[in-house]
Amino acid sequence: MSIGGGIALIVIGAILVFALNIQLEWIDLDLVGYILMGAGVLVLIIGIVLLLRRRQSISTTRTGVDPASGEQITRRTTESDDPLR
């Protein structure tokens, strides 16, 4: 979502700077376009960094024999460094 939002901000800013030739007294559309393009680049970079950050998970498998029944028991646990998982 953030990568698409960054691209959208860059496109809207570029349209304001390069495609529109409108002069308004109360606002400078070129400045607004450059600000939107800068914000879009920042959002795009943050989105790429968050996408590429390293996620590590540790999976452990333990196998044992139940002493009462003699059946083989397998237990799997997974630990993750990512707090969102």
Order of alpha helices (4+ residues) and beta strands (2+ residues): alpha-alpha-beta-beta
